[in-house]
Amino acid sequence: MNRGWIFIMIGALFEVMWVIGFKHADDLVTWAGTVAAVVISFGLIIIASTILPVGTVYAVFTGLGTAGTVLSEMILFDEPVKWTKLFLIALLLAGVLGLKLVGGSSTSKEVSS
């Protein structure tokens, strides 16, 4: 796995944090954490888009962020668990995996070390 995919995965984790922060932040500390997560998330995605095709980066980033946010809301904030949501998340993740598989075969700008 090259660095671009690692940046996308970490960026998506921070995306989940800032999306949840927008809903649940209620004081200066949690808002500061939310803003920091936005900056880190987009910084990593910008770096990843210099290494991998930007369309693939954006689709995978938003797909993982969406799935992570929905699952986090169910696990951490007692959002109702619905089988249809879980099925659609699985379908979304299958699409993300497919994009990774076809996107990973393109020539990368990254120099191997």
N, C-alpha and C positions, 0 to 999 in steps of 0.2 A: 504494500500500500504506500503510495507516495504522500508527500507532505500535504498536498492540496486536499486530499480526502480527510486527513487528520484535522486540518484547519476547518473544514466544513462541519465535521462532527462536533468539534469543540464549540464552534460558532453557533451551531444549532442548540447546544445545551444552554449557552448564554441567551439565545433567543427565547427559550422556554422561561428562563429566569425573568427577563424583562417584560415579557407578555404577562406573566403572572404578577409581576410587580406593578404593572399598570392597573391591575384590578385590585390588588390587596395592599399596596403601599399606603401608609397612613401617617407617617412621621418623616422627619428629615433624614434619618438614617436609612430607612427602607427606600425612600425616593432617591437618595444618593446611590444606593446599591443598584436600583433600577437603571439609573442613568449610566452607571459604570458598565452594567451588563449590555446596554445598547451599544456603547462605544466599543467594547471588546468584541461583541458579536459581529458588528458591521466591519470592524477592522480585520477580523479573521476572514470574513467573506470576501473583502476586497483583495486580500493577499491570495486567497484560493482562486479568485477569478483571474489572477495574473498567471496562474499555473495551469488551470483547467478551463475547458470551454465555459463561458459565462452562463449560457442557457442551462447547462447541466448543473453548474454550481447553484444557480438560483432555485431551480426546481428541487434539487436534493435538500438544500438549506430550508426552504419553506415547507417541504414535505415532512422532514424530520422535526422541524419546529412545531408544525401543526399536530403531528402525532404525539410528540412529547408533551405539548401543552394540554391536550385532551386527556391523556393518561395521567398527567400530574394532577389535574383538577379532580379526576376520579379518585386517585390515591390519597392526595393530601387535603382536599377540601370537600369531600363527601358529595361530589357530583354523582348523580345516578349512573350506575353502570348499565349500559344497554348493549345487548348483543349486536344490534345493528351498527352502533358506533364502533365496537371492537372489530366487526367485519370490515367496515369501511377503512379503519386505520390499517388493518392487515393488507387490504387492497392498495392503499396509498403507499405503504412500505414496500410492497411488491413492485410498484411502479418506480419508486426511488431506487431499489436494488437493480432493476432493469436499466435505469439511466446510468447507474454507477458502472454496470457491466459494459454497456456500449460506450459510455463516456470515457472509461478508463483505457480503452484501446486506442484512443487518439494520441497523436504525438504531443507530448508534454513539453512545456518550456523549461521544466525543472531539470537541472543538471544533476546526474547521479553522483553521489559522493561515495 
